[in-house]
Amino acid sequence: MHYIPVHTQPYYQQLGFRWGDFPEAEKYYRSAMSLPLYFGLTEADQDRIVMSLRKILL
């Protein structure tokens, strides 16, 4: 997962922010999924990603 709520980063934890301070951001963090996406992604890579998602979601 590439999105991590800002308030959970060590720097912000040192400033006093804690888990539970922003429940909607934390809810999104728990439910979001990042998919591989980059210029060099081959068709075979795409097929493997799609098949993996199908196994998980269906």
C-alpha distance matrix in Angstrom:
0.0 3.8 5.7 7.4 10.9 13.5 15.9 13.9 14.0 17.0 19.2 19.1 19.6 22.7 23.9 23.9 20.9 19.6 17.3 19.2 20.3 18.2 17.7 16.7 13.7 12.8 13.5 11.2 8.3 9.4 10.0 7.7 6.1 5.5 8.6 10.2 12.8 15.2 19.0 19.8 18.0 21.0 22.3 22.0 18.3 18.0 20.2 18.2 15.0 17.2 18.9 15.9 14.9 18.5 18.7 16.0 17.1 20.9
3.8 0.0 3.8 6.4 9.8 11.6 14.6 13.2 12.6 15.8 17.3 17.5 18.5 21.4 22.3 22.9 19.9 19.4 17.6 19.7 20.1 17.9 18.1 16.9 13.5 13.4 14.7 12.1 9.4 11.7 12.3 9.5 8.4 6.5 9.5 10.4 12.0 13.9 17.5 18.8 17.7 21.1 22.7 22.9 19.2 18.9 21.6 20.0 16.8 19.1 21.3 18.6 17.5 21.2 21.8 19.2 20.1 23.9
5.7 3.8 0.0 3.8 6.5 8.7 11.7 10.9 11.0 14.6 15.9 15.3 16.5 19.6 20.0 20.3 17.1 16.7 14.9 16.6 16.7 14.3 14.7 13.3 9.8 10.2 11.8 9.1 6.7 9.9 10.7 8.2 8.8 8.1 11.6 13.3 14.5 16.7 20.3 21.9 20.8 24.2 25.6 26.0 22.3 21.6 24.2 22.8 19.3 21.1 23.4 20.8 19.1 22.6 23.4 20.4 20.8 24.6
7.4 6.4 3.8 0.0 3.8 6.2 8.6 7.2 7.7 11.3 13.0 12.1 12.9 16.2 16.8 16.9 13.8 13.1 11.5 13.6 13.9 12.0 12.8 12.4 8.7 8.3 10.9 9.4 6.3 9.3 11.5 10.1 11.2 11.3 14.9 16.5 18.1 20.0 23.6 25.1 24.0 27.4 28.9 29.0 25.3 24.8 27.2 25.5 22.2 24.1 26.0 23.0 21.5 25.0 25.3 22.1 22.7 26.5
10.9 9.8 6.5 3.8 0.0 3.8 5.5 5.6 7.2 10.9 12.0 10.1 11.2 14.6 14.5 14.3 10.8 10.5 9.3 10.9 10.5 8.6 10.0 9.8 6.1 6.6 9.8 8.8 6.8 10.1 12.4 11.6 13.7 14.2 17.9 19.8 21.0 23.0 26.5 28.2 27.2 30.6 32.0 32.4 28.7 27.9 30.4 28.8 25.3 27.0 29.0 26.1 24.3 27.6 28.0 24.6 24.8 28.6
13.5 11.6 8.7 6.2 3.8 0.0 3.8 5.4 5.5 9.0 9.0 7.2 9.3 12.2 11.7 12.3 9.4 10.3 10.4 12.4 11.0 9.8 12.3 12.4 8.9 9.9 13.3 12.4 10.6 13.9 16.1 15.1 16.9 16.8 20.3 21.7 22.5 24.0 27.3 29.2 28.7 32.2 33.9 34.4 30.7 30.1 32.9 31.4 28.0 29.8 32.0 29.1 27.4 30.8 31.4 28.1 28.4 32.2
15.9 14.6 11.7 8.6 5.5 3.8 0.0 3.8 5.6 8.2 8.3 5.3 6.5 9.8 9.1 8.9 5.6 6.7 7.6 9.6 8.0 7.9 10.8 12.0 9.2 9.5 13.3 13.4 11.8 14.5 17.2 17.0 19.1 19.6 23.2 24.9 26.0 27.6 31.0 32.7 32.1 35.6 37.2 37.5 33.7 33.2 35.7 34.1 30.7 32.4 34.4 31.4 29.6 32.9 33.2 29.7 30.0 33.8
13.9 13.2 10.9 7.2 5.6 5.4 3.8 0.0 3.8 6.4 8.3 6.5 6.0 9.7 10.5 10.0 7.1 6.5 6.5 9.6 9.5 9.7 11.6 13.1 10.2 9.1 12.9 13.3 10.8 12.9 16.1 16.0 17.8 18.4 22.0 23.5 25.1 26.8 30.3 31.7 30.9 34.2 35.9 35.8 32.0 31.8 34.1 32.1 28.9 30.9 32.5 29.3 27.9 31.2 31.1 27.6 28.3 32.1
14.0 12.6 11.0 7.7 7.2 5.5 5.6 3.8 0.0 3.8 5.6 5.5 6.1 8.8 10.1 10.9 9.0 9.4 10.1 13.3 12.8 13.0 15.1 16.2 12.9 12.3 16.0 15.7 12.9 15.4 18.3 17.6 18.8 18.6 21.9 22.9 24.3 25.5 28.8 30.1 29.7 33.2 35.2 35.2 31.3 31.4 34.0 32.0 28.9 31.2 32.9 29.8 28.7 32.2 32.1 28.9 29.9 33.7
17.0 15.8 14.6 11.3 10.9 9.0 8.2 6.4 3.8 0.0 3.8 5.5 4.9 6.2 8.8 9.9 9.4 10.0 11.6 15.1 14.6 15.6 17.8 19.4 16.4 15.5 19.2 19.3 16.4 18.4 21.6 21.1 22.1 21.8 25.1 25.8 27.2 28.2 31.4 32.5 32.3 35.7 37.9 37.7 33.9 34.2 36.8 34.6 31.7 34.2 35.7 32.4 31.6 35.2 34.8 31.7 32.9 36.6
19.2 17.3 15.9 13.0 12.0 9.0 8.3 8.3 5.6 3.8 0.0 3.8 5.5 5.3 6.7 9.2 9.2 11.2 13.5 16.5 15.1 16.1 18.9 20.3 17.2 17.2 20.9 20.7 18.3 20.8 23.8 23.0 24.1 23.6 26.8 27.4 28.4 29.0 32.0 33.4 33.5 37.1 39.4 39.5 35.7 36.0 38.8 36.8 33.8 36.3 38.1 35.0 34.0 37.6 37.5 34.4 35.4 39.2
19.1 17.5 15.3 12.1 10.1 7.2 5.3 6.5 5.5 5.5 3.8 0.0 3.8 5.2 4.9 6.6 5.7 8.3 10.8 13.4 11.6 12.7 15.7 17.3 14.5 14.7 18.4 18.6 16.6 19.2 22.1 21.6 23.3 23.3 26.7 27.8 28.8 29.8 33.0 34.6 34.4 38.0 40.0 40.2 36.5 36.3 39.0 37.2 34.0 36.1 38.0 34.9 33.6 37.1 37.1 33.8 34.5 38.2
19.6 18.5 16.5 12.9 11.2 9.3 6.5 6.0 6.1 4.9 5.5 3.8 0.0 3.8 5.3 5.2 4.9 6.1 8.9 11.9 10.9 12.8 15.4 17.6 15.2 14.4 18.2 19.0 16.7 18.7 22.0 22.1 23.8 24.1 27.7 28.9 30.3 31.6 34.9 36.2 35.8 39.3 41.2 41.1 37.3 37.3 39.7 37.6 34.5 36.7 38.2 34.9 33.7 37.1 36.8 33.4 34.2 37.9
22.7 21.4 19.6 16.2 14.6 12.2 9.8 9.7 8.8 6.2 5.3 5.2 3.8 0.0 3.8 5.4 7.3 9.2 12.4 15.3 14.0 16.1 19.0 21.2 18.8 18.2 22.0 22.7 20.5 22.4 25.7 25.7 27.3 27.3 30.7 31.6 32.9 33.9 37.0 38.3 38.2 41.7 43.9 43.8 40.0 40.2 42.7 40.6 37.6 39.9 41.5 38.2 37.1 40.6 40.2 36.9 37.9 41.6
23.9 22.3 20.0 16.8 14.5 11.7 9.1 10.5 10.1 8.8 6.7 4.9 5.3 3.8 0.0 3.8 5.9 9.2 12.7 14.7 12.6 14.7 18.0 20.1 18.0 18.0 21.7 22.4 20.7 23.0 26.1 26.0 27.9 28.0 31.6 32.7 33.7 34.7 37.7 39.4 39.3 42.9 44.9 45.1 41.3 41.2 43.9 42.0 38.8 40.9 42.7 39.6 38.2 41.6 41.5 38.1 38.7 42.5
23.9 22.9 20.3 16.9 14.3 12.3 8.9 10.0 10.9 9.9 9.2 6.6 5.2 5.4 3.8 0.0 3.8 6.4 10.1 11.9 10.0 12.9 15.8 18.4 16.8 16.4 20.0 21.3 19.8 21.6 24.8 25.3 27.5 28.1 31.8 33.3 34.5 35.9 39.2 40.8 40.3 43.8 45.6 45.7 41.9 41.6 44.0 42.1 38.9 40.7 42.4 39.1 37.7 40.9 40.7 37.1 37.6 41.3
20.9 19.9 17.1 13.8 10.8 9.4 5.6 7.1 9.0 9.4 9.2 5.7 4.9 7.3 5.9 3.8 0.0 3.8 7.2 8.8 6.8 9.2 12.2 14.7 13.0 12.7 16.3 17.5 16.2 18.1 21.2 21.7 24.1 24.9 28.6 30.3 31.5 33.1 36.5 38.2 37.5 41.0 42.6 42.7 39.0 38.5 40.9 39.0 35.7 37.4 39.2 36.0 34.3 37.5 37.4 33.8 34.2 37.8
19.6 19.4 16.7 13.1 10.5 10.3 6.7 6.5 9.4 10.0 11.2 8.3 6.1 9.2 9.2 6.4 3.8 0.0 3.8 6.1 5.8 8.5 10.5 13.5 12.2 10.8 14.3 16.1 14.5 15.8 19.1 20.1 22.6 23.8 27.5 29.5 31.1 33.1 36.6 38.0 37.0 40.3 41.8 41.6 37.9 37.5 39.6 37.5 34.3 35.9 37.3 34.0 32.4 35.4 35.1 31.4 31.9 35.4
17.3 17.6 14.9 11.5 9.3 10.4 7.6 6.5 10.1 11.6 13.5 10.8 8.9 12.4 12.7 10.1 7.2 3.8 0.0 3.8 5.6 7.3 8.0 11.1 10.0 7.8 11.0 13.1 11.6 12.3 15.7 17.1 19.7 21.4 25.1 27.3 29.2 31.4 35.1 36.4 35.1 38.3 39.4 39.2 35.5 35.0 36.8 34.8 31.5 32.9 34.2 30.9 29.2 32.1 31.7 28.0 28.4 31.9
19.2 19.7 16.6 13.6 10.9 12.4 9.6 9.6 13.3 15.1 16.5 13.4 11.9 15.3 14.7 11.9 8.8 6.1 3.8 0.0 3.8 5.5 5.4 9.1 9.4 7.5 9.9 12.7 12.2 12.7 15.6 17.5 20.5 22.6 26.3 28.9 30.7 33.2 36.8 38.3 36.8 39.9 40.8 40.7 37.2 36.2 38.0 36.2 32.7 33.8 35.2 32.0 29.9 32.5 32.3 28.6 28.5 31.8
20.3 20.1 16.7 13.9 10.5 11.0 8.0 9.5 12.8 14.6 15.1 11.6 10.9 14.0 12.6 10.0 6.8 5.8 5.6 3.8 0.0 3.8 6.2 9.2 9.1 8.8 11.5 13.6 13.5 14.8 17.5 18.7 21.8 23.5 27.3 29.7 31.1 33.3 36.8 38.6 37.4 40.7 41.7 41.9 38.3 37.3 39.4 37.8 34.2 35.3 37.0 34.0 31.8 34.6 34.7 30.9 30.7 34.1
18.2 17.9 14.3 12.0 8.6 9.8 7.9 9.7 13.0 15.6 16.1 12.7 12.8 16.1 14.7 12.9 9.2 8.5 7.3 5.5 3.8 0.0 3.8 5.7 5.6 6.4 8.8 10.3 10.8 12.6 14.7 15.7 19.0 20.7 24.4 27.0 28.2 30.6 34.0 36.0 34.7 37.9 38.8 39.2 35.7 34.5 36.5 35.2 31.5 32.4 34.3 31.5 29.1 31.8 32.2 28.6 28.0 31.5
17.7 18.1 14.7 12.8 10.0 12.3 10.8 11.6 15.1 17.8 18.9 15.7 15.4 19.0 18.0 15.8 12.2 10.5 8.0 5.4 6.2 3.8 0.0 3.8 5.5 5.0 6.0 8.6 9.7 10.5 12.4 14.1 17.6 19.9 23.6 26.5 27.9 30.7 34.2 36.1 34.4 37.4 38.0 38.2 34.8 33.4 35.1 33.7 30.1 30.7 32.4 29.6 27.1 29.5 29.8 26.1 25.4 28.7
16.7 16.9 13.3 12.4 9.8 12.4 12.0 13.1 16.2 19.4 20.3 17.3 17.6 21.2 20.1 18.4 14.7 13.5 11.1 9.1 9.2 5.7 3.8 0.0 3.8 5.3 5.0 6.2 8.6 9.9 10.7 12.0 15.7 17.9 21.4 24.5 25.6 28.4 31.9 33.9 32.2 35.2 35.6 36.1 32.8 31.1 32.9 31.9 28.2 28.5 30.5 28.0 25.1 27.5 28.3 24.7 23.6 26.9
13.7 13.5 9.8 8.7 6.1 8.9 9.2 10.2 12.9 16.4 17.2 14.5 15.2 18.8 18.0 16.8 13.0 12.2 10.0 9.4 9.1 5.6 5.5 3.8 0.0 3.8 5.5 5.2 6.2 8.8 10.1 10.4 13.8 15.4 19.1 21.8 22.9 25.5 29.0 31.0 29.5 32.7 33.4 33.9 30.5 29.0 31.1 30.0 26.3 27.1 29.1 26.5 24.0 26.7 27.5 23.9 23.3 26.8
12.8 13.4 10.2 8.3 6.6 9.9 9.5 9.1 12.3 15.5 17.2 14.7 14.4 18.2 18.0 16.4 12.7 10.8 7.8 7.5 8.8 6.4 5.0 5.3 3.8 0.0 3.8 5.4 4.9 6.3 8.8 10.0 13.2 15.3 19.0 21.9 23.5 26.3 29.9 31.5 29.8 32.8 33.5 33.6 30.1 29.0 30.8 29.2 25.7 26.6 28.2 25.3 23.0 25.8 26.0 22.3 22.0 25.6
13.5 14.7 11.8 10.9 9.8 13.3 13.3 12.9 16.0 19.2 20.9 18.4 18.2 22.0 21.7 20.0 16.3 14.3 11.0 9.9 11.5 8.8 6.0 5.0 5.5 3.8 0.0 3.8 5.4 5.2 6.4 8.6 12.2 15.0 18.4 21.7 23.4 26.5 30.1 31.7 29.6 32.4 32.7 32.8 29.5 28.0 29.5 28.1 24.5 25.0 26.5 23.8 21.1 23.5 23.9 20.2 19.4 22.8
11.2 12.1 9.1 9.4 8.8 12.4 13.4 13.3 15.7 19.3 20.7 18.6 19.0 22.7 22.4 21.3 17.5 16.1 13.1 12.7 13.6 10.3 8.6 6.2 5.2 5.4 3.8 0.0 3.8 5.5 5.2 5.8 9.5 11.9 15.3 18.5 20.0 23.0 26.6 28.4 26.4 29.2 29.5 29.9 26.6 25.0 26.8 25.6 21.9 22.4 24.4 21.9 19.1 21.7 22.5 19.0 18.2 21.7
8.3 9.4 6.7 6.3 6.8 10.6 11.8 10.8 12.9 16.4 18.3 16.6 16.7 20.5 20.7 19.8 16.2 14.5 11.6 12.2 13.5 10.8 9.7 8.6 6.2 4.9 5.4 3.8 0.0 3.8 5.6 5.6 8.4 10.5 14.2 17.0 18.9 21.7 25.4 26.9 25.0 27.9 28.6 28.7 25.2 24.1 25.9 24.4 20.8 21.9 23.6 20.8 18.5 21.5 21.9 18.4 18.3 22.0
9.4 11.7 9.9 9.3 10.1 13.9 14.5 12.9 15.4 18.4 20.8 19.2 18.7 22.4 23.0 21.6 18.1 15.8 12.3 12.7 14.8 12.6 10.5 9.9 8.8 6.3 5.2 5.5 3.8 0.0 3.8 6.1 8.6 11.6 14.9 18.0 20.4 23.5 27.2 28.3 26.0 28.7 29.0 28.7 25.4 24.3 25.6 23.8 20.4 21.3 22.5 19.4 17.2 19.9 19.8 16.1 16.2 19.7
10.0 12.3 10.7 11.5 12.4 16.1 17.2 16.1 18.3 21.6 23.8 22.1 22.0 25.7 26.1 24.8 21.2 19.1 15.7 15.6 17.5 14.7 12.4 10.7 10.1 8.8 6.4 5.2 5.6 3.8 0.0 3.8 6.7 10.3 13.2 16.7 18.8 22.2 25.9 27.0 24.5 26.9 26.9 26.8 23.7 22.1 23.3 21.9 18.4 18.7 20.1 17.4 14.7 17.2 17.6 14.0 13.3 16.9
7.7 9.5 8.2 10.1 11.6 15.1 17.0 16.0 17.6 21.1 23.0 21.6 22.1 25.7 26.0 25.3 21.7 20.1 17.1 17.5 18.7 15.7 14.1 12.0 10.4 10.0 8.6 5.8 5.6 6.1 3.8 0.0 3.8 6.8 9.9 13.4 15.2 18.6 22.2 23.6 21.2 23.8 24.0 24.3 21.0 19.4 21.0 19.9 16.2 16.7 18.7 16.2 13.6 16.5 17.4 14.1 13.6 17.3
6.1 8.4 8.8 11.2 13.7 16.9 19.1 17.8 18.8 22.1 24.1 23.3 23.8 27.3 27.9 27.5 24.1 22.6 19.7 20.5 21.8 19.0 17.6 15.7 13.8 13.2 12.2 9.5 8.4 8.6 6.7 3.8 0.0 3.8 6.5 10.0 12.3 15.7 19.4 20.4 17.8 20.3 20.6 20.6 17.3 15.9 17.6 16.3 12.6 13.5 15.6 13.0 10.7 14.0 15.0 12.0 12.1 15.9
5.5 6.5 8.1 11.3 14.2 16.8 19.6 18.4 18.6 21.8 23.6 23.3 24.1 27.3 28.0 28.1 24.9 23.8 21.4 22.6 23.5 20.7 19.9 17.9 15.4 15.3 15.0 11.9 10.5 11.6 10.3 6.8 3.8 0.0 3.8 6.7 8.8 12.1 15.8 16.9 14.6 17.5 18.2 18.6 15.1 13.9 16.2 15.1 11.4 13.0 15.5 13.2 11.5 15.1 16.4 14.0 14.5 18.0
8.6 9.5 11.6 14.9 17.9 20.3 23.2 22.0 21.9 25.1 26.8 26.7 27.7 30.7 31.6 31.8 28.6 27.5 25.1 26.3 27.3 24.4 23.6 21.4 19.1 19.0 18.4 15.3 14.2 14.9 13.2 9.9 6.5 3.8 0.0 3.8 6.2 9.8 13.2 14.0 11.3 13.9 14.5 14.9 11.5 10.1 12.6 11.8 8.1 9.9 12.7 11.0 9.6 13.2 14.8 13.3 13.8 17.0
10.2 10.4 13.3 16.5 19.8 21.7 24.9 23.5 22.9 25.8 27.4 27.8 28.9 31.6 32.7 33.3 30.3 29.5 27.3 28.9 29.7 27.0 26.5 24.5 21.8 21.9 21.7 18.5 17.0 18.0 16.7 13.4 10.0 6.7 3.8 0.0 3.8 6.6 10.1 10.5 8.0 11.0 12.4 12.8 9.2 8.7 11.8 10.9 8.0 10.7 13.4 12.0 11.7 15.2 16.6 15.7 16.7 19.6
12.8 12.0 14.5 18.1 21.0 22.5 26.0 25.1 24.3 27.2 28.4 28.8 30.3 32.9 33.7 34.5 31.5 31.1 29.2 30.7 31.1 28.2 27.9 25.6 22.9 23.5 23.4 20.0 18.9 20.4 18.8 15.2 12.3 8.8 6.2 3.8 0.0 3.8 7.1 8.6 6.8 10.2 11.8 13.2 10.1 9.1 12.8 12.9 10.3 12.3 15.5 14.9 14.3 17.4 19.4 18.7 19.2 21.9
15.2 13.9 16.7 20.0 23.0 24.0 27.6 26.8 25.5 28.2 29.0 29.8 31.6 33.9 34.7 35.9 33.1 33.1 31.4 33.2 33.3 30.6 30.7 28.4 25.5 26.3 26.5 23.0 21.7 23.5 22.2 18.6 15.7 12.1 9.8 6.6 3.8 0.0 3.8 5.7 5.7 9.4 11.9 13.6 10.8 10.7 14.5 14.7 12.9 15.1 18.1 17.7 17.6 20.6 22.5 22.0 22.7 25.3
19.0 17.5 20.3 23.6 26.5 27.3 31.0 30.3 28.8 31.4 32.0 33.0 34.9 37.0 37.7 39.2 36.5 36.6 35.1 36.8 36.8 34.0 34.2 31.9 29.0 29.9 30.1 26.6 25.4 27.2 25.9 22.2 19.4 15.8 13.2 10.1 7.1 3.8 0.0 3.8 5.7 8.6 11.3 13.6 11.7 11.7 15.4 16.2 15.0 17.0 20.0 20.1 20.2 22.9 24.9 24.9 25.5 27.8
19.8 18.8 21.9 25.1 28.2 29.2 32.7 31.7 30.1 32.5 33.4 34.6 36.2 38.3 39.4 40.8 38.2 38.0 36.4 38.3 38.6 36.0 36.1 33.9 31.0 31.5 31.7 28.4 26.9 28.3 27.0 23.6 20.4 16.9 14.0 10.5 8.6 5.7 3.8 0.0 3.8 6.1 9.5 11.1 9.5 10.6 13.9 14.4 14.1 16.4 18.8 19.0 19.8 22.4 24.0 24.4 25.5 27.6
18.0 17.7 20.8 24.0 27.2 28.7 32.1 30.9 29.7 32.3 33.5 34.4 35.8 38.2 39.3 40.3 37.5 37.0 35.1 36.8 37.4 34.7 34.4 32.2 29.5 29.8 29.6 26.4 25.0 26.0 24.5 21.2 17.8 14.6 11.3 8.0 6.8 5.7 5.7 3.8 0.0 3.8 6.7 8.2 6.1 6.9 10.3 10.8 10.3 12.6 15.0 15.3 16.2 18.6 20.3 20.8 21.9 23.8
21.0 21.1 24.2 27.4 30.6 32.2 35.6 34.2 33.2 35.7 37.1 38.0 39.3 41.7 42.9 43.8 41.0 40.3 38.3 39.9 40.7 37.9 37.4 35.2 32.7 32.8 32.4 29.2 27.9 28.7 26.9 23.8 20.3 17.5 13.9 11.0 10.2 9.4 8.6 6.1 3.8 0.0 3.8 5.3 5.0 6.3 8.7 9.9 10.6 12.4 14.3 15.4 16.6 18.4 20.1 21.3 22.4 23.8
22.3 22.7 25.6 28.9 32.0 33.9 37.2 35.9 35.2 37.9 39.4 40.0 41.2 43.9 44.9 45.6 42.6 41.8 39.4 40.8 41.7 38.8 38.0 35.6 33.4 33.5 32.7 29.5 28.6 29.0 26.9 24.0 20.6 18.2 14.5 12.4 11.8 11.9 11.3 9.5 6.7 3.8 0.0 3.8 5.4 4.9 6.2 8.6 9.8 10.5 12.2 14.2 15.3 16.4 18.4 20.0 20.8 21.7
22.0 22.9 26.0 29.0 32.4 34.4 37.5 35.8 35.2 37.7 39.5 40.2 41.1 43.8 45.1 45.7 42.7 41.6 39.2 40.7 41.9 39.2 38.2 36.1 33.9 33.6 32.8 29.9 28.7 28.7 26.8 24.3 20.6 18.6 14.9 12.8 13.2 13.6 13.6 11.1 8.2 5.3 3.8 0.0 3.8 5.4 5.0 6.2 8.7 9.9 10.6 12.3 14.3 15.3 16.6 18.5 19.9 20.7
18.3 19.2 22.3 25.3 28.7 30.7 33.7 32.0 31.3 33.9 35.7 36.5 37.3 40.0 41.3 41.9 39.0 37.9 35.5 37.2 38.3 35.7 34.8 32.8 30.5 30.1 29.5 26.6 25.2 25.4 23.7 21.0 17.3 15.1 11.5 9.2 10.1 10.8 11.7 9.5 6.1 5.0 5.4 3.8 0.0 3.8 5.4 5.1 6.2 8.7 9.9 10.6 12.4 14.3 15.5 16.7 18.2 19.7
18.0 18.9 21.6 24.8 27.9 30.1 33.2 31.8 31.4 34.2 36.0 36.3 37.3 40.2 41.2 41.6 38.5 37.5 35.0 36.2 37.3 34.5 33.4 31.1 29.0 29.0 28.0 25.0 24.1 24.3 22.1 19.4 15.9 13.9 10.1 8.7 9.1 10.7 11.7 10.6 6.9 6.3 4.9 5.4 3.8 0.0 3.8 5.4 5.1 6.2 8.6 9.8 10.6 12.3 14.3 15.4 16.2 17.6
20.2 21.6 24.2 27.2 30.4 32.9 35.7 34.1 34.0 36.8 38.8 39.0 39.7 42.7 43.9 44.0 40.9 39.6 36.8 38.0 39.4 36.5 35.1 32.9 31.1 30.8 29.5 26.8 25.9 25.6 23.3 21.0 17.6 16.2 12.6 11.8 12.8 14.5 15.4 13.9 10.3 8.7 6.2 5.0 5.4 3.8 0.0 3.8 5.4 5.1 6.1 8.5 9.9 10.5 12.4 14.3 15.2 15.8
18.2 20.0 22.8 25.5 28.8 31.4 34.1 32.1 32.0 34.6 36.8 37.2 37.6 40.6 42.0 42.1 39.0 37.5 34.8 36.2 37.8 35.2 33.7 31.9 30.0 29.2 28.1 25.6 24.4 23.8 21.9 19.9 16.3 15.1 11.8 10.9 12.9 14.7 16.2 14.4 10.8 9.9 8.6 6.2 5.1 5.4 3.8 0.0 3.8 5.5 5.2 6.1 8.6 9.9 10.7 12.4 14.2 15.2
15.0 16.8 19.3 22.2 25.3 28.0 30.7 28.9 28.9 31.7 33.8 34.0 34.5 37.6 38.8 38.9 35.7 34.3 31.5 32.7 34.2 31.5 30.1 28.2 26.3 25.7 24.5 21.9 20.8 20.4 18.4 16.2 12.6 11.4 8.1 8.0 10.3 12.9 15.0 14.1 10.3 10.6 9.8 8.7 6.2 5.1 5.4 3.8 0.0 3.8 5.5 5.1 6.2 8.6 10.0 10.7 12.1 13.9
17.2 19.1 21.1 24.1 27.0 29.8 32.4 30.9 31.2 34.2 36.3 36.1 36.7 39.9 40.9 40.7 37.4 35.9 32.9 33.8 35.3 32.4 30.7 28.5 27.1 26.6 25.0 22.4 21.9 21.3 18.7 16.7 13.5 13.0 9.9 10.7 12.3 15.1 17.0 16.4 12.6 12.4 10.5 9.9 8.7 6.2 5.1 5.5 3.8 0.0 3.8 5.4 5.1 6.2 8.7 9.9 10.3 11.5
18.9 21.3 23.4 26.0 29.0 32.0 34.4 32.5 32.9 35.7 38.1 38.0 38.2 41.5 42.7 42.4 39.2 37.3 34.2 35.2 37.0 34.3 32.4 30.5 29.1 28.2 26.5 24.4 23.6 22.5 20.1 18.7 15.6 15.5 12.7 13.4 15.5 18.1 20.0 18.8 15.0 14.3 12.2 10.6 9.9 8.6 6.1 5.2 5.5 3.8 0.0 3.8 5.4 5.0 6.3 8.7 9.9 10.3
15.9 18.6 20.8 23.0 26.1 29.1 31.4 29.3 29.8 32.4 35.0 34.9 34.9 38.2 39.6 39.1 36.0 34.0 30.9 32.0 34.0 31.5 29.6 28.0 26.5 25.3 23.8 21.9 20.8 19.4 17.4 16.2 13.0 13.2 11.0 12.0 14.9 17.7 20.1 19.0 15.3 15.4 14.2 12.3 10.6 9.8 8.5 6.1 5.1 5.4 3.8 0.0 3.8 5.4 5.2 6.4 8.7 10.1
14.9 17.5 19.1 21.5 24.3 27.4 29.6 27.9 28.7 31.6 34.0 33.6 33.7 37.1 38.2 37.7 34.3 32.4 29.2 29.9 31.8 29.1 27.1 25.1 24.0 23.0 21.1 19.1 18.5 17.2 14.7 13.6 10.7 11.5 9.6 11.7 14.3 17.6 20.2 19.8 16.2 16.6 15.3 14.3 12.4 10.6 9.9 8.6 6.2 5.1 5.4 3.8 0.0 3.8 5.4 5.1 5.9 8.1
18.5 21.2 22.6 25.0 27.6 30.8 32.9 31.2 32.2 35.2 37.6 37.1 37.1 40.6 41.6 40.9 37.5 35.4 32.1 32.5 34.6 31.8 29.5 27.5 26.7 25.8 23.5 21.7 21.5 19.9 17.2 16.5 14.0 15.1 13.2 15.2 17.4 20.6 22.9 22.4 18.6 18.4 16.4 15.3 14.3 12.3 10.5 9.9 8.6 6.2 5.0 5.4 3.8 0.0 3.8 5.4 5.2 5.4
18.7 21.8 23.4 25.3 28.0 31.4 33.2 31.1 32.1 34.8 37.5 37.1 36.8 40.2 41.5 40.7 37.4 35.1 31.7 32.3 34.7 32.2 29.8 28.3 27.5 26.0 23.9 22.5 21.9 19.8 17.6 17.4 15.0 16.4 14.8 16.6 19.4 22.5 24.9 24.0 20.3 20.1 18.4 16.6 15.5 14.3 12.4 10.7 10.0 8.7 6.3 5.2 5.4 3.8 0.0 3.8 5.8 5.8
16.0 19.2 20.4 22.1 24.6 28.1 29.7 27.6 28.9 31.7 34.4 33.8 33.4 36.9 38.1 37.1 33.8 31.4 28.0 28.6 30.9 28.6 26.1 24.7 23.9 22.3 20.2 19.0 18.4 16.1 14.0 14.1 12.0 14.0 13.3 15.7 18.7 22.0 24.9 24.4 20.8 21.3 20.0 18.5 16.7 15.4 14.3 12.4 10.7 9.9 8.7 6.4 5.1 5.4 3.8 0.0 3.8 6.0
17.1 20.1 20.8 22.7 24.8 28.4 30.0 28.3 29.9 32.9 35.4 34.5 34.2 37.9 38.7 37.6 34.2 31.9 28.4 28.5 30.7 28.0 25.4 23.6 23.3 22.0 19.4 18.2 18.3 16.2 13.3 13.6 12.1 14.5 13.8 16.7 19.2 22.7 25.5 25.5 21.9 22.4 20.8 19.9 18.2 16.2 15.2 14.2 12.1 10.3 9.9 8.7 5.9 5.2 5.8 3.8 0.0 3.8
20.9 23.9 24.6 26.5 28.6 32.2 33.8 32.1 33.7 36.6 39.2 38.2 37.9 41.6 42.5 41.3 37.8 35.4 31.9 31.8 34.1 31.5 28.7 26.9 26.8 25.6 22.8 21.7 22.0 19.7 16.9 17.3 15.9 18.0 17.0 19.6 21.9 25.3 27.8 27.6 23.8 23.8 21.7 20.7 19.7 17.6 15.8 15.2 13.9 11.5 10.3 10.1 8.1 5.4 5.8 6.0 3.8 0.0
